[in-house]
């Protein structure tokens, strides 16, 4: 029944979008990029964004449509003439909101629209490309990770040019490189984003002495390393170095930060979860001695500001976003894993169906492994 309801919803939104985009677009020489992934994917894509813009120098303005969570960060980079943030959850569920966004995109009158995302989504990125009504609409051939085969058959027709994509597993930096080569960018290679200083931290968000950062949250409980393990690492670093513990995360992870501070026996711990903008968080990570995180955007931002980091990495997407390729230069995150034969399962676990607790590949990572990872990360940047 749930499957049929989704099909009915998708069909309804298909015709709904058709009506919303009937408005006559104004003609402009704008260049539109649709990149509505989450923060980590967006950060990894930043070097490619620069190269992509350089490849289309004749356009008067470059408009970016991004995930609402990335808008502050995207604007702070100053790469784009205009940034439009989209609340993806609301875009799918709120018809009035979807109508306004679709009409806004259509009225941009873009000559060319590009969606470089490899794992496309029918109801968001693909639908926004369709709404652009651009003369040229370029996307990746992609895969079926986030889209049903019939959806892909339909949305493939919304593009005028699909860039071929290798079927073999590539890390996201390499996948971005593949797309750039496909659109004709020369002399391109996978690289870690180097994030310039975005903002000046206000006095109340500056830490007076050396500190380390923990990110105990994650997008879903199955990827969350147990809090008592994070606290044990915090105790070790505080005892060994005397560094201040700083906990970061989203507003919804504020309580999680309080729990880590309660469990960790450290003096002067600070909970900044939900209290920083994304640019402020970037600068906070820039000043840290080391970052320890679940598989979140934090490790990618840390790499972009040259801060050593350690990631407790599960097996669901192993190789897709982490570890970084050996041949890529820079301060790369150290990935700590509990190796299992089922790695690459796309988070379809064969060992448990309890989605309220970390999967075995995450909970199986030991505290000593993470401490060793921290030592390796610090030694690599000494």
Helices and strands as residue ranges (DSSP letters): H 2-20, E 30-35, H 39-55, E 61-67, G 68-70, H 71-77, E 82-86, H 88-93, H 95-107, E 112-115, I 122-126, H 127-132, E 136-140, H 149-156, E 161-163, H 172-182, G 203-205, E 211-215, G 221-223, H 227-241, E 244-247, G 251-253, H 254-263, E 270-271, H 278-286, E 291-294, H 297-304, E 309-312, E 334-336, H 360-363, H 367-380
